[in-house]
Amino acid sequence: MKKMEFLNLLEKLHFPKDEYYVLSGASLVLRGIKDEASDLDLCISEELFNQIKDKFNLTEEKKNECGFYKINDNLEIVVDKKEDFKIEIGEKYNLEDLQTILDFKIKRNLPKDKKDIENIKRYLHQKSTSLSGQ
């Protein structure tokens, strides 16, 4: 999925901004660090989960081995306490903290993560350089 597909899907969900954030690959796409990702993964609050679980029929059987509920082929969610959210607050959407993504990808160290690791490091370096005025 590309950036516009993610934006369209997020708009259709109508989730309250402060009750979820975009995870991993999709958050990299939304930042322009990556061109596309396979699906949209969201971390949602327990409160939002309680509001949507019946609508999306979110039962334990729909949970995968990583703890994500599969809503459809393009969307998976995981539930967490709001106080444990690791986010960068965005104008329209909150995104997973880049350092959290980087640390996870380095620890997991899969071949598919190598390019993301390099691109995240470059992005963070450019961001810190621009912030320091160098």
N, CA, C and O atoms as a DFTB+ gen file, in Angstrom:
536 C
 N C O
     1  1       0.842      -1.183       0.000
     2  2       0.000       0.000       0.000
     3  2       0.884       1.242       0.000
     4  3       1.952       1.266       0.612
     5  1       0.424       2.251      -0.687
     6  2       1.146       3.512      -0.758
     7  2       0.497       4.550       0.159
     8  3      -0.560       4.306       0.741
     9  1       1.137       5.691       0.277
    10  2       0.714       6.724       1.226
    11  2      -0.760       7.091       1.081
    12  3      -1.475       7.138       2.082
    13  1      -1.231       7.351      -0.132
    14  2      -2.629       7.760      -0.312
    15  2      -3.598       6.663       0.121
    16  3      -4.674       6.957       0.643
    17  1      -3.226       5.409      -0.090
    18  2      -4.084       4.308       0.338
    19  2      -4.197       4.278       1.865
    20  3      -5.275       4.047       2.412
    21  1      -3.082       4.512       2.535
    22  2      -3.115       4.560       4.000
    23  2      -3.968       5.731       4.483
    24  3      -4.787       5.581       5.389
    25  1      -3.769       6.886       3.875
    26  2      -4.538       8.062       4.286
    27  2      -6.035       7.842       4.086
    28  3      -6.841       8.209       4.941
    29  1      -6.403       7.245       2.960
    30  2      -7.820       6.964       2.698
    31  2      -8.391       5.977       3.712
    32  3      -9.503       6.163       4.207
    33  1      -7.638       4.938       4.017
    34  2      -8.097       3.949       4.990
    35  2      -8.253       4.570       6.381
    36  3      -9.237       4.312       7.074
    37  1      -7.291       5.379       6.780
    38  2      -7.378       6.047       8.085
    39  2      -8.595       6.960       8.162
    40  3      -9.280       7.001       9.185
    41  1      -8.865       7.691       7.085
    42  2     -10.033       8.577       7.058
    43  2     -11.326       7.783       7.235
    44  3     -12.224       8.205       7.964
    45  1     -11.415       6.655       6.581
    46  2     -12.642       5.844       6.628
    47  2     -12.896       5.247       8.008
    48  3     -14.043       4.969       8.357
    49  1     -11.848       5.046       8.791
    50  2     -12.006       4.443      10.109
    51  2     -12.704       5.364      11.112
    52  3     -13.427       4.902      11.994
    53  1     -12.480       6.659      10.966
    54  2     -13.081       7.654      11.876
    55  2     -12.722       7.394      13.342
    56  3     -13.543       7.620      14.231
    57  1     -11.507       6.924      13.591
    58  2     -11.067       6.706      14.969
    59  2     -10.625       8.036      15.575
    60  3     -10.037       8.859      14.874
    61  1     -10.892       8.263      16.857
    62  2     -10.415       9.486      17.523
    63  2      -8.882       9.501      17.541
    64  3      -8.252       8.526      17.951
    65  1      -8.298      10.594      17.100
    66  2      -6.850      10.717      16.920
    67  2      -6.047      10.293      18.142
    68  3      -5.019       9.630      17.996
    69  1      -6.477      10.649      19.311
    70  2      -5.694      10.380      20.514
    71  2      -5.882       8.972      21.074
    72  3      -5.339       8.646      22.129
    73  1      -6.640       8.145      20.380
    74  2      -6.899       6.787      20.853
    75  2      -6.123       5.719      20.070
    76  3      -6.288       4.526      20.325
    77  1      -5.288       6.137      19.129
    78  2      -4.513       5.175      18.348
    79  2      -3.298       5.851      17.736
    80  3      -3.190       7.077      17.719
    81  1      -2.388       5.029      17.235
    82  2      -1.288       5.548      16.423
    83  2      -0.895       4.514      15.382
    84  3      -1.151       3.320      15.540
    85  1      -0.264       4.998      14.311
    86  2       0.145       4.170      13.185
    87  2       1.499       3.547      13.496
    88  3       2.432       4.231      13.917
    89  1       1.590       2.246      13.284
    90  2       2.799       1.501      13.603
    91  2       3.715       1.282      12.394
    92  3       3.290       1.373      11.242
    93  1       4.932       1.003      12.683
    94  2       5.989       0.467      11.835
    95  2       5.965       0.916      10.377
    96  3       6.089       2.105      10.084
    97  1       5.803      -0.055       9.454
    98  2       5.931       0.230       8.026
    99  2       5.037       1.349       7.529
   100  3       5.486       2.218       6.782
   101  1       3.782       1.337       7.934
   102  2       2.859       2.387       7.490
   103  2       3.289       3.750       8.011
   104  3       3.137       4.751       7.311
   105  1       3.826       3.807       9.233
   106  2       4.283       5.097       9.752
   107  2       5.503       5.586       8.973
   108  3       5.704       6.791       8.818
   109  1       6.312       4.655       8.487
   110  2       7.457       5.031       7.651
   111  2       6.974       5.571       6.305
   112  3       7.537       6.531       5.780
   113  1       5.945       4.960       5.757
   114  2       5.365       5.436       4.495
   115  2       4.780       6.827       4.679
   116  3       4.994       7.704       3.843
   117  1       4.045       7.038       5.764
   118  2       3.429       8.347       5.997
   119  2       4.471       9.443       6.197
   120  3       4.199      10.607       5.906
   121  1       5.652       9.093       6.686
   122  2       6.741      10.067       6.857
   123  2       7.537      10.284       5.566
   124  3       8.330      11.221       5.473
   125  1       7.324       9.417       4.572
   126  2       8.087       9.506       3.336
   127  2       9.427       8.784       3.405
   128  3      10.274       8.980       2.534
   129  1       9.633       7.958       4.421
   130  2      10.878       7.209       4.580
   131  2      10.861       5.965       3.694
   132  3      11.910       5.473       3.277
   133  1       9.684       5.474       3.418
   134  2       9.492       4.248       2.653
   135  2       8.373       4.502       1.651
   136  3       7.467       5.286       1.931
   137  1       8.419       3.856       0.492
   138  2       7.404       4.087      -0.539
   139  2       6.106       3.335      -0.305
   140  3       5.023       3.843      -0.595
   141  1       6.220       2.119       0.221
   142  2       5.006       1.338       0.453
   143  2       5.230       0.293       1.540
   144  3       6.359      -0.072       1.865
   145  1       4.117      -0.170       2.086
   146  2       4.129      -1.217       3.106
   147  2       2.967      -2.157       2.803
   148  3       2.038      -1.796       2.079
   149  1       3.023      -3.345       3.351
   150  2       2.031      -4.365       2.996
   151  2       0.637      -4.098       3.570
   152  3      -0.373      -4.425       2.947
   153  1       0.593      -3.499       4.765
   154  2      -0.714      -3.260       5.380
   155  2      -0.596      -2.155       6.424
   156  3       0.486      -1.632       6.690
   157  1      -1.728      -1.822       6.998
   158  2      -1.794      -0.793       8.026
   159  2      -1.927      -1.468       9.378
   160  3      -2.904      -2.168       9.643
   161  1      -0.931      -1.251      10.233
   162  2      -0.970      -1.752      11.597
   163  2      -1.170      -0.564      12.526
   164  3      -0.469       0.443      12.432
   165  1      -2.135      -0.698      13.418
   166  2      -2.427       0.363      14.376
   167  2      -2.322      -0.179      15.793
   168  3      -2.646      -1.337      16.054
   169  1      -1.871       0.659      16.692
   170  2      -1.960       0.383      18.116
   171  2      -3.096       1.249      18.626
   172  3      -3.080       2.469      18.463
   173  1      -4.081       0.614      19.244
   174  2      -5.235       1.372      19.732
   175  2      -5.344       1.235      21.245
   176  3      -4.845       0.283      21.844
   177  1      -6.000       2.201      21.832
   178  2      -6.197       2.190      23.283
   179  2      -7.225       1.127      23.665
   180  3      -8.031       0.688      22.845
   181  1      -7.171       0.734      24.918
   182  2      -8.166      -0.206      25.440
   183  2      -9.570       0.371      25.305
   184  3     -10.525      -0.354      25.025
   185  1      -9.684       1.677      25.505
   186  2     -10.989       2.337      25.399
   187  2     -11.550       2.220      23.991
   188  3     -12.721       1.890      23.808
   189  1     -10.702       2.493      22.984
   190  2     -11.155       2.385      21.600
   191  2     -11.484       0.937      21.259
   192  3     -12.469       0.669      20.571
   193  1     -10.674       0.012      21.732
   194  2     -10.950      -1.404      21.485
   195  2     -12.339      -1.774      22.007
   196  3     -13.104      -2.445      21.314
   197  1     -12.664      -1.343      23.212
   198  2     -13.977      -1.653      23.781
   199  2     -15.109      -1.056      22.953
   200  3     -16.210      -1.604      22.924
   201  1     -14.847       0.065      22.277
   202  2     -15.873       0.699      21.445
   203  2     -16.056      -0.020      20.109
   204  3     -17.162      -0.040      19.569
   205  1     -14.996      -0.607      19.571
   206  2     -15.073      -1.166      18.214
   207  2     -15.109      -2.696      18.155
   208  3     -15.343      -3.257      17.084
   209  1     -14.886      -3.374      19.265
   210  2     -14.740      -4.839      19.205
   211  2     -15.982      -5.537      18.659
   212  3     -15.852      -6.525      17.936
   213  1     -17.168      -5.060      18.979
   214  2     -18.375      -5.690      18.453
   215  2     -18.572      -5.360      16.975
   216  3     -18.951      -6.225      16.185
   217  1     -18.316      -4.125      16.612
   218  2     -18.476      -3.691      15.215
   219  2     -17.617      -4.533      14.278
   220  3     -18.073      -4.926      13.204
   221  1     -16.371      -4.813      14.678
   222  2     -15.444      -5.572      13.842
   223  2     -15.347      -7.045      14.246
   224  3     -14.513      -7.779      13.716
   225  1     -16.197      -7.481      15.185
   226  2     -16.215      -8.861      15.645
   227  2     -14.816      -9.319      16.065
   228  3     -14.324     -10.349      15.604
   229  1     -14.188      -8.543      16.941
   230  2     -12.822      -8.818      17.374
   231  2     -12.827      -9.793      18.539
   232  3     -12.977      -9.409      19.699
   233  1     -12.662     -11.055      18.202
   234  2     -12.620     -12.121      19.185
   235  2     -11.194     -12.643      19.291
   236  3     -10.350     -12.341      18.447
   237  1     -10.937     -13.411      20.311
   238  2      -9.597     -13.974      20.528
   239  2      -9.131     -14.802      19.329
   240  3      -7.931     -14.875      19.063
   241  1     -10.045     -15.416      18.617
   242  2      -9.693     -16.226      17.448
   243  2      -9.111     -15.388      16.316
   244  3      -8.400     -15.907      15.455
   245  1      -9.411     -14.106      16.316
   246  2      -8.894     -13.218      15.266
   247  2      -7.520     -12.663      15.601
   248  3      -6.960     -11.885      14.830
   249  1      -6.977     -13.055      16.737
   250  2      -5.675     -12.557      17.176
   251  2      -4.581     -13.480      16.654
   252  3      -4.702     -14.702      16.738
   253  1      -3.499     -12.890      16.108
   254  2      -2.390     -13.714      15.628
   255  2      -1.365     -13.948      16.731
   256  3      -1.557     -13.511      17.866
   257  1      -0.283     -14.633      16.397
   258  2       0.730     -14.982      17.387
   259  2       1.441     -13.767      17.967
   260  3       2.036     -13.858      19.041
   261  1       1.389     -12.629      17.274
   262  2       2.010     -11.398      17.780
   263  2       1.034     -10.540      18.585
   264  3       1.405      -9.476      19.079
   265  1      -0.216     -11.001      18.717
   266  2      -1.202     -10.265      19.499
   267  2      -2.018      -9.263      18.701
   268  3      -2.741      -8.458      19.287
   269  1      -1.918      -9.294      17.370
   270  2      -2.676      -8.385      16.514
   271  2      -3.997      -9.018      16.101
   272  3      -4.069     -10.215      15.823
   273  1      -5.045      -8.190      16.066
   274  2      -6.336      -8.609      15.543
   275  2      -6.380      -8.255      14.060
   276  3      -6.100      -7.119      13.679
   277  1      -6.728      -9.216      13.238
   278  2      -6.834      -8.954      11.803
   279  2      -8.264      -8.520      11.502
   280  3      -9.209      -9.294      11.657
   281  1      -8.405      -7.280      11.071
   282  2      -9.723      -6.764      10.715
   283  2     -10.037      -7.130       9.266
   284  3     -11.142      -7.572       8.952
   285  1      -9.054      -6.942       8.391
   286  2      -9.159      -7.378       6.995
   287  2      -7.741      -7.501       6.432
   288  3      -6.771      -7.373       7.180
   289  1      -7.607      -7.746       5.136
   290  2      -6.279      -7.952       4.541
   291  2      -5.383      -6.723       4.642
   292  3      -4.160      -6.839       4.564
   293  1      -5.982      -5.551       4.815
   294  2      -5.213      -4.307       4.847
   295  2      -5.045      -3.705       6.226
   296  3      -4.312      -2.728       6.381
   297  1      -5.703      -4.260       7.236
   298  2      -5.719      -3.617       8.547
   299  2      -5.622      -4.612       9.693
   300  3      -6.397      -5.564       9.785
   301  1      -4.647      -4.366      10.565
   302  2      -4.500      -5.126      11.799
   303  2      -4.321      -4.152      12.947
   304  3      -3.757      -3.070      12.777
   305  1      -4.809      -4.545      14.124
   306  2      -4.675      -3.682      15.293
   307  2      -4.133      -4.474      16.476
   308  3      -4.344      -5.681      16.594
   309  1      -3.443      -3.770      17.330
   310  2      -2.999      -4.312      18.599
   311  2      -3.462      -3.330      19.668
   312  3      -3.562      -2.130      19.412
   313  1      -3.738      -3.829      20.846
   314  2      -4.290      -3.004      21.917
   315  2      -3.225      -2.762      22.981
   316  3      -2.466      -3.664      23.334
   317  1      -3.180      -1.528      23.487
   318  2      -2.237      -1.179      24.544
   319  2      -2.865      -0.107      25.429
   320  3      -3.826       0.558      25.043
   321  1      -2.304       0.041      26.608
   322  2      -2.740       1.115      27.493
   323  2      -2.251       2.438      26.916
   324  3      -1.125       2.542      26.430
   325  1      -3.104       3.432      26.978
   326  2      -2.758       4.737      26.418
   327  2      -1.480       5.308      27.025
   328  3      -0.690       5.943      26.326
   329  1      -1.276       5.086      28.307
   330  2      -0.082       5.630      28.954
   331  2       1.197       4.942      28.465
   332  3       2.296       5.439      28.711
   333  1       1.063       3.803      27.776
   334  2       2.221       3.097      27.236
   335  2       2.477       3.406      25.761
   336  3       3.410       2.867      25.166
   337  1       1.651       4.271      25.172
   338  2       1.848       4.640      23.769
   339  2       3.238       5.226      23.564
   340  3       3.687       6.051      24.360
   341  1       3.926       4.805      22.498
   342  2       5.236       5.338      22.118
   343  2       5.047       6.060      20.795
   344  3       5.199       5.479      19.721
   345  1       4.712       7.346      20.898
   346  2       4.290       8.060      19.687
   347  2       5.054       9.358      19.455
   348  3       5.676       9.934      20.347
   349  1       4.964       9.771      18.209
   350  2       5.308      11.129      17.804
   351  2       3.986      11.745      17.392
   352  3       3.333      11.264      16.466
   353  1       3.597      12.789      18.063
   354  2       2.298      13.399      17.799
   355  2       2.354      14.105      16.457
   356  3       3.200      14.966      16.218
   357  1       1.428      13.717      15.584
   358  2       1.356      14.304      14.257
   359  2       0.198      15.260      14.164
   360  3      -0.688      15.288      15.018
   361  1       0.225      16.048      13.097
   362  2      -0.842      17.018      12.891
   363  2      -2.192      16.319      12.728
   364  3      -3.171      16.679      13.381
   365  1      -2.228      15.326      11.856
   366  2      -3.481      14.634      11.606
   367  2      -3.497      13.228      12.219
   368  3      -4.528      12.770      12.711
   369  1      -2.339      12.549      12.183
   370  2      -2.247      11.193      12.721
   371  2      -1.027      11.067      13.604
   372  3       0.023      11.639      13.313
   373  1      -1.167      10.318      14.683
   374  2      -0.027      10.030      15.544
   375  2       0.707       8.816      14.980
   376  3       0.089       7.857      14.517
   377  1       2.028       8.877      15.026
   378  2       2.862       7.837      14.449
   379  2       3.755       7.226      15.517
   380  3       4.120       7.880      16.494
   381  1       4.099       5.962      15.315
   382  2       5.006       5.295      16.238
   383  2       6.344       6.020      16.269
   384  3       6.848       6.456      15.233
   385  1       6.904       6.143      17.440
   386  2       8.199       6.772      17.641
   387  2       9.244       6.077      16.774
   388  3       9.357       4.851      16.789
   389  1      10.003       6.861      16.021
   390  2      10.995       6.300      15.103
   391  2      12.087       5.511      15.806
   392  3      12.525       4.479      15.298
   393  1      12.525       5.972      16.948
   394  2      13.576       5.246      17.660
   395  2      13.072       3.867      18.102
   396  3      13.837       2.903      18.120
   397  1      11.799       3.775      18.455
   398  2      11.198       2.499      18.829
   399  2      11.211       1.539      17.634
   400  3      11.555       0.365      17.775
   401  1      10.835       2.050      16.458
   402  2      10.846       1.231      15.242
   403  2      12.266       0.781      14.927
   404  3      12.509      -0.391      14.637
   405  1      13.200       1.724      14.989
   406  2      14.593       1.413      14.687
   407  2      15.134       0.346      15.632
   408  3      15.739      -0.628      15.186
   409  1      14.924       0.520      16.912
   410  2      15.402      -0.448      17.899
   411  2      14.821      -1.842      17.640
   412  3      15.529      -2.844      17.740
   413  1      13.530      -1.897      17.309
   414  2      12.873      -3.176      17.029
   415  2      13.483      -3.840      15.801
   416  3      13.784      -5.033      15.818
   417  1      13.662      -3.068      14.742
   418  2      14.195      -3.629      13.499
   419  2      15.645      -4.079      13.662
   420  3      16.046      -5.093      13.091
   421  1      16.422      -3.345      14.425
   422  2      17.810      -3.752      14.677
   423  2      17.827      -5.048      15.484
   424  3      18.603      -5.957      15.186
   425  1      16.982      -5.134      16.492
   426  2      16.939      -6.335      17.335
   427  2      16.449      -7.545      16.535
   428  3      16.999      -8.640      16.659
   429  1      15.418      -7.345      15.716
   430  2      14.858      -8.442      14.921
   431  2      15.841      -8.876      13.835
   432  3      16.010     -10.068      13.576
   433  1      16.490      -7.888      13.203
   434  2      17.579      -8.111      12.248
   435  2      17.224      -9.055      11.095
   436  3      18.017      -9.924      10.735
   437  1      16.045      -8.882      10.525
   438  2      15.663      -9.661       9.359
   439  2      16.213      -8.993       8.094
   440  3      16.387      -7.775       8.069
   441  1      16.485      -9.767       7.060
   442  2      16.985      -9.180       5.806
   443  2      16.074      -8.060       5.276
   444  3      16.559      -7.060       4.747
   445  1      14.760      -8.236       5.421
   446  2      13.827      -7.211       4.922
   447  2      13.916      -5.901       5.701
   448  3      13.442      -4.870       5.224
   449  1      14.515      -5.925       6.889
   450  2      14.620      -4.719       7.716
   451  2      15.861      -3.887       7.403
   452  3      15.928      -2.724       7.802
   453  1      16.826      -4.440       6.713
   454  2      18.113      -3.765       6.484
   455  2      17.933      -2.400       5.833
   456  3      18.505      -1.412       6.294
   457  1      17.146      -2.339       4.770
   458  2      16.938      -1.068       4.066
   459  2      16.199      -0.065       4.957
   460  3      16.535       1.120       4.971
   461  1      15.189      -0.542       5.702
   462  2      14.453       0.344       6.614
   463  2      15.391       0.920       7.667
   464  3      15.316       2.109       7.977
   465  1      16.270       0.092       8.218
   466  2      17.220       0.547       9.241
   467  2      18.092       1.658       8.681
   468  3      18.285       2.691       9.323
   469  1      18.614       1.444       7.493
   470  2      19.462       2.444       6.840
   471  2      18.690       3.738       6.583
   472  3      19.201       4.829       6.837
   473  1      17.454       3.614       6.077
   474  2      16.644       4.793       5.765
   475  2      16.209       5.551       7.024
   476  3      16.167       6.782       7.022
   477  1      15.888       4.830       8.083
   478  2      15.504       5.488       9.342
   479  2      16.689       6.245       9.917
   480  3      16.545       7.385      10.356
   481  1      17.857       5.619       9.918
   482  2      19.056       6.290      10.432
   483  2      19.356       7.550       9.634
   484  3      19.702       8.583      10.208
   485  1      19.228       7.472       8.325
   486  2      19.463       8.642       7.468
   487  2      18.453       9.749       7.784
   488  3      18.818      10.918       7.909
   489  1      17.191       9.369       7.911
   490  2      16.124      10.321       8.211
   491  2      16.371      11.009       9.556
   492  3      16.257      12.230       9.663
   493  1      16.710      10.218      10.581
   494  2      16.976      10.785      11.908
   495  2      18.192      11.704      11.881
   496  3      18.208      12.739      12.546
   497  1      19.206      11.327      11.114
   498  2      20.400      12.171      11.002
   499  2      20.057      13.501      10.328
   500  3      20.469      14.564      10.792
   501  1      19.302      13.431       9.232
   502  2      18.896      14.656       8.538
   503  2      18.030      15.536       9.434
   504  3      18.162      16.759       9.431
   505  1      17.155      14.912      10.189
   506  2      16.272      15.646      11.092
   507  2      17.086      16.342      12.178
   508  3      16.843      17.510      12.481
   509  1      18.057      15.629      12.770
   510  2      18.859      16.230      13.840
   511  2      19.780      17.320      13.287
   512  3      20.040      18.316      13.962
   513  1      20.267      17.133      12.070
   514  2      21.115      18.141      11.432
   515  2      20.326      19.414      11.169
   516  3      20.820      20.516      11.408
   517  1      19.100      19.264      10.678
   518  2      18.278      20.443      10.388
   519  2      17.847      21.150      11.666
   520  3      17.721      22.374      11.687
   521  1      17.620      20.386      12.731
   522  2      17.229      20.993      14.007
   523  2      18.374      21.763      14.659
   524  3      18.161      22.772      15.331
   525  1      19.605      21.261      14.445
   526  2      20.745      21.927      15.052
   527  2      21.243      23.088      14.196
   528  3      22.133      23.832      14.609
   529  1      20.660      23.242      12.989
   530  2      21.011      24.377      12.151
   531  2      22.328      24.220      11.413
   532  3      22.891      25.202      10.928
   533  1      22.819      22.999      11.324
   534  2      24.089      22.768      10.629
   535  2      23.874      22.496       9.171
   536  3      24.836      22.279       8.434
